[in-house]
Structures are given as structure tokens and as C-alpha cells.
Amino acid sequence: MRVLHINEHLSWAGGVETYLLHLLPALEAEGCEPHYAFAQGDADLLPRAIRVPEISGFSRRDESGGYTKMREILHRIRPQVVHIHRVYNRGVLRACLDDSPVVVTCHDYLYLCPAASFFHKRTQTICNRRAGAACFFITVLRHCLTPRPRYALAYYHRVRSFMHWKDRFTRVICPSESVRQRLLQHGFATEKAVTLPYFCPISPRAEPRPLPVRPTILFLGRIRPIKGYDIFIRCLGLIPEAEGLMVGDLTPENRRRVLDLAKTAGCADRLTLRGWAAREEIAKLYDATSVFVFPSICPETLGIVGLEAMACGVPVVAADVGGVRQWLKHGENGFLVPPKDGAATADAVNRLLDSPELLLRMGRAGIETIKQQFLPEQHVQRLLQIYHAAKSRPVPVPITA
């Protein structure tokens, strides 16, 4: 089966791209012929990758050019299914819908929320509204959508178009049931929205790693307020016997901010900071970790780093947001805590650190969770079923507006 994947980027830098770079070789091993169209990145990372700069454009002219260019590519490749990932250009989307059965994955909320996050930056709260014209007024108070009119209007029209075309997609894939519920709230038919979580890119261990000699908690992710790095620091400050390790996109500016917070929390001497780790280093980080802390305050679509920790037998303490419940079973393989609650996070971490038996029991439960639900072959087989169902569907009448 020939499938054309379309995504903004092709690199190892982003979570979506890392998932796709693992997924496409696995699909090819199952007899699929994946092609990949992208706007920015390195074409050498995948066979049959083609650079299409128009994918990232969003002006009226870009949309017209994107439509024409994508129809040309579709005519050349003749895919049986098109799989949309993150695409900004409405013309590219429309060309695909006019030509082929289309599956789309909601890796984030790009197609449902003009800000792509369902998160209010000013109030640091999750938004549960449906997108609409009121978004322009709400953003003045809560800073969720960019205040620049040109971009804000383009993002708003992208969401409106997706809603208008929702019945034309053969399937919309959701990384968690939480995302699926968002789609249903936005009027998608129940049979269109399918929950298919990501797979874990780290193979599960046979047994949890040996417990570190020094109790250590780990934060791994972008150093952004929405990821709750300040909650991690507050948590560390409340556990004087623990070391803390933060790994992420460190810059001179956010490093200073983190260290200032750590000094205030009284844990600067126990906090180690380091930049992004290479893929082959990730498992070593978990080997040195007692508890993985996932303190995000935004509605995560899933949280792959939590899967990686569990694959290594590391229990997770995570904020109860978005799709986290898809993989974290409270009291079984970790603990759920209220978002933005440093004290509750510290209490849960302490409960684990105080009991080596509990650390190992929950570590084993995490490994079993990955084996049962998040292996690559399980994901690939389910995705192939979705493709086979999609290719048998007739293509709707072309969009006229």
C-alpha cells in the first residue's frame, strides 16, 4: 500500500518528527510504501522524502500555490491513502481531500484551537471552549492566541476550515481518549475519531533498573512554563534528601531563571542542569533516576517521555492533565497529582522514595503497561487496519470553496 505522509518538518528535533522517523521504517517492514512530503528539514533522513516548501505557507497566495503543487505531487505519487500530520497550508489540505482518502493525526490541537494548545498563557489554565470568533476577545485577557492580526486570522481560518471539512476525513487519529473527547465535543462523528496512542520508542526492560544509590528525580522536556518546570523545582525544594536533574532546551536566559527559582526553593546545590540528550543517552538518564516527574500544566495529547520512563522501570509522578491517564494508572505504575501543586507532587515522590519495594513494584507495573499497550508492532498493525479501511472509501466530491 502506498501512503503519502505530509508534515511540516523532517528532523530529529521534534516529538512528532521523532515518532514519524521511527514509524515509517516500521510501516515499510510490513510491506507498506511510505512517502514523505515536508517543508523544512533533511530529506536524507528518509527514503522517498520530498521537500515541499508550500506546506508551511498560510497566505492566500500560499494556499493557491500549495493546492497546485500538492495536486502535482499527488498525481506523480498516486497514493492510496494520504496521512496528514502537522500542515499549516489550507490549500495543501484541500488538494489532498479532493484527490485521495485522507487520514489525519491530531498530534496537538492545531486543527481544533487557533492557538493550537487549548491553554491560556496569562492565567495558566486549560481552555475547554470550542474555537470561535470569541477567541479574539479572550486572547486579550488570557493571552492564548497571538495578538498579531495576520497570524491570528490565519490560525482561526485554519480551524474553521478543518471543522467545515470534518466529514471529508476518513479517520481522525487521536493519541489519547482525552483528544478524542475534544473532537467529539467539536461535532466529529464517533466513527471518525479513533484513539491510537503513540508507541514507546524505547524497548521495555525485562526488569526495572537497579535503584540509584542517591535518590534522584528527573525532569525531561522543554523549559517552558506550560511544562511546569517551576513545579519540579518547588517539588525538589521540599525533598532535601533528593538530587534533581533537569534536561531540556537550556538557554542562558532560561538557565538563569531556573537557577533563581532553585535558589528561592533552597535546592540550587542539588539541581543539575544539562541540554538536550541524544536519543541513545535517554535510557542512561532513566538508569540514574529514582522517580520521573512530569509536571506539565497544559492538556498534553499523551506524553511520550512518560512511556519512556516506564519502559525503563521508572515510576512516574505526573500532573493529571490531558492524555496522561492513557498510560499512568494511579497507584499502579505511578501517581497522578493535581496540576500546579508542588506540595502534592513532593508528597507523591516522597511516598515512592520512602519505599524501595514500592519503587520496584511500580517500576515492574510500568514495564508491563508498555508491553501490553505501547509496543511499536501493536501501533503499526492498528494503523495499517485504519489505512486499509480508508483506501476502500470513495473520495468525496471536490471542495468548491
ZIBELVEN-V516177 format. One line per field, one symbol per residue. phi: phi as a letter, one per 30 degrees, with the letter a starting at -180 (. if undefined). burial: 1 if it has 24 or more other ideal C-beta (glycine too) atoms within 12 Angstrom, else 0. Layout:
phi=???
burial=???
This chain:
phi=.cbccbadbbacdcddddeddddddddddcjdcdcbcbcbkcdddbdhcbdbedecdbdedddddddddddddddddhddbccdccbcddddedddddcbdbcbcddbceccbedibhbcddchbdccdddaededdddddchcceddeededddddddeddddceddddbcccdadddddedddcjdddddcbdbddcddcddddbededddcebcbcblddbeddidddedddddcbddccbbcbaddbedddddddddddddibedccccadecdedceddddeccdbccbceccdedajddddddddcicdbcbddbhcdddbcceicclbcbddicddddddddeedddbeddedddddddededddbbdedddddddddddddddddddddedca
burial=11111111111001111111111101100101011111111000110111110111110001101110111011001011111111111111111111111111111111111111111110011110111000110110010110000001011111111110110111111111011111100101000111111111110110011011001111111111111111111111111001111111110000000110110010100111110010000110111111111111111111111111111111111111111111111001111110111101110111111000011001111111111011110011011101100110101000000
